Amino acid sequence: FSSDYVFGAGEGPYDDSQTPAPLNAYGRHKLEAEQRVAEMLDDYLIVRTCNLYGYDRDGKNFVMGLLARLGVGDSIQVPLDQWGCPTLASDLAAAVVAAVSADLRGLIHMAGPDSIDRLSFARRVAELLGFGDVSIGGVRTVELGQAARRPLHGGLVISEVVASLGQCFRGIDEGVLQVRTDMEAAADLAD
């Protein structure tokens, strides 16, 4: 698995024919791993994806982290200038299974269909999950003081060969509602 962070110097979403230009060590390491796999193996599948989210009881993605903060009433500031293509993890998993079953090889992009900034995404998540009255503010990435540079205009265009498999990558509304369904099912199991 790789990332849209192999790009960053241009304007995304990026298709699989565009030349990578990472801005930070994470992106450079992902690109180096892609290159080494391609050099060492004749038969490989590299999947680039981005902005993964989904139900995770440990809260290890943007949506779950946002929900944790919304649930306790924290003041929330998210980047208003970082764009990506949120990808529901279960959709990615199903598409990877389909790609392997179809014996796809090479480097392919798998990502959600919506290109959106983090602030708009956060506000939409809050609205869909019943926190529409909570204020979520936006801040420019440069004001966050993060050690590593972040690509501002990221995201990926799904590879044509992946689209031909007929796999569905849900948009934000459907994907976030799936997260809610998965959370409710997990709560029912815990009872």
C-alpha positions in Angstrom: 0.0 0.0 0.0 1.1 3.5 -0.8 -0.2 7.0 -0.5 -1.1 10.2 -2.4 1.7 11.7 -0.3 4.1 10.5 -3.1 2.7 13.6 -4.8 2.5 17.1 -3.4 4.2 19.6 -5.7 1.2 20.0 -8.0 -2.6 20.0 -7.9 -4.5 16.8 -7.2 -6.4 14.6 -7.5 -3.6 12.7 -9.3 -4.0 10.0 -11.8 -1.7 7.0 -12.0 0.2 8.4 -15.0 1.4 11.5 -13.2 5.0 11.8 -11.9 5.4 11.7 -8.1 7.1 14.6 -6.3 6.8 14.0 -2.6 7.1 16.9 -0.1 8.1 15.1 3.0 9.9 12.0 4.4 6.8 9.9 4.6 6.0 10.5 0.9 9.6 9.9 -0.1 9.7 6.6 1.8 6.4 5.5 0.2 7.8 6.3 -3.3 11.1 4.5 -2.5 9.1 1.4 -1.3 7.1 1.5 -4.6 10.3 1.7 -6.6 12.0 -1.1 -4.7 9.0 -3.4 -5.0 8.9 -2.8 -8.8 12.6 -3.4 -9.1 12.7 -6.6 -7.1 9.6 -8.3 -8.3 8.1 -9.0 -11.7 4.7 -9.8 -10.3 3.4 -7.2 -7.9 0.4 -5.0 -7.0 0.9 -1.6 -5.5 -2.2 0.2 -4.4 -2.1 3.9 -3.7 -4.9 5.2 -1.6 -5.6 8.3 0.6 -7.6 9.7 3.5 -8.8 6.3 4.8 -11.6 6.3 7.3 -14.1 3.9 8.8 -15.3 2.5 12.0 -12.3 1.7 14.2 -12.9 1.2 17.9 -9.3 2.6 18.6 -10.1 5.8 16.8 -7.2 5.6 14.4 -8.5 7.7 11.5 -9.7 11.3 10.9 -13.4 10.5 11.2 -13.1 8.5 14.4 -10.8 11.1 16.0 -13.2 13.8 15.0 -16.1 11.9 16.6 -14.1 11.5 19.8 -13.5 15.2 20.0 -17.1 16.0 19.1 -18.4 13.7 21.8 -16.6 15.5 24.6 -17.3 19.0 23.2 -13.7 19.9 22.4 -13.0 23.0 20.3 -12.1 21.7 16.9 -9.8 23.3 14.3 -9.0 21.4 11.1 -7.0 22.4 8.0 -9.1 24.4 5.6 -6.6 24.2 2.8 -5.8 20.4 2.6 -7.7 18.6 -0.1 -8.1 14.9 -0.6 -10.4 12.1 -1.6 -11.8 10.4 1.6 -11.8 6.6 1.1 -14.0 4.3 3.2 -11.7 1.5 4.4 -14.2 -1.3 3.8 -14.6 -0.1 0.1 -10.8 -0.2 -0.3 -10.7 -3.7 1.2 -13.4 -5.0 -1.2 -11.7 -3.4 -4.2 -8.3 -4.9 -3.2 -9.9 -8.4 -3.0 -11.5 -7.8 -6.5 -8.2 -6.6 -7.9 -6.3 -9.7 -6.6 -9.1 -12.0 -7.8 -8.9 -10.4 -11.2 -5.1 -10.8 -11.1 -4.3 -7.1 -11.6 -0.7 -6.2 -11.5 1.3 -3.0 -11.4 0.6 0.2 -9.7 -3.0 1.4 -9.3 -5.0 4.1 -7.6 -8.0 3.3 -5.3 -9.8 6.2 -3.6 -13.2 7.7 -2.9 -14.9 9.7 -5.6 -15.2 13.0 -3.7 -12.4 15.6 -3.7 -13.0 17.8 -0.7 -11.1 20.0 1.8 -10.7 18.7 5.4 -12.8 21.5 6.9 -15.8 20.7 4.6 -15.3 17.0 5.2 -15.2 17.5 9.0 -18.4 19.6 9.0 -20.2 17.1 6.8 -19.2 14.3 9.1 -20.5 16.3 12.1 -23.8 17.0 10.4 -24.3 13.4 9.2 -23.6 12.0 12.7 -25.8 14.4 14.6 -23.3 17.0 15.7 -24.5 19.7 13.2 -24.7 22.3 16.0 -21.0 22.0 16.9 -18.7 24.7 15.6 -15.7 23.4 13.6 -13.2 26.0 12.7 -10.7 26.1 9.9 -7.1 27.0 10.1 -4.4 27.2 7.4 -2.0 24.3 7.4 1.0 26.7 7.9 -0.6 27.9 11.1 -0.6 24.3 12.6 3.2 24.3 13.1 3.5 20.7 11.9 7.1 19.4 11.6 6.5 17.8 8.2 5.1 19.7 5.1 1.7 18.4 3.9 0.6 18.3 0.4 -2.3 20.8 0.1 -4.0 19.6 -3.1 -3.9 15.8 -2.7 -6.2 13.0 -3.6 -6.2 10.3 -6.3 -8.2 9.6 -9.4 -9.2 5.9 -9.4 -7.3 3.9 -12.0 -9.4 2.9 -15.1 -8.5 -0.7 -14.6 -10.0 -0.6 -11.1 -13.1 1.2 -12.3 -13.6 -1.6 -14.9 -13.9 -4.1 -12.0 -17.2 -2.6 -11.1 -16.1 -1.9 -7.5 -18.1 0.9 -5.8 -16.3 3.5 -3.8 -18.9 5.3 -1.8 -19.1 9.1 -1.6 -18.8 10.9 1.7 -22.5 10.8 2.6 -22.9 7.1 2.0 -19.5 6.3 3.6 -20.1 8.3 6.8 -23.5 6.7 7.1 -21.8 3.3 6.8 -19.5 4.3 9.7 -22.6 5.1 11.8 -24.1 1.7 10.9 -20.9 -0.1 11.8 -20.6 1.8 15.1 -24.2 0.9 16.0 -23.6 -2.8 15.1 -20.4 -2.8 17.3 -22.4 -1.3 20.2 -25.1 -3.9 19.8 -22.5 -6.7 19.9 -21.0 -5.2 23.1 -24.4 -5.2 24.9 
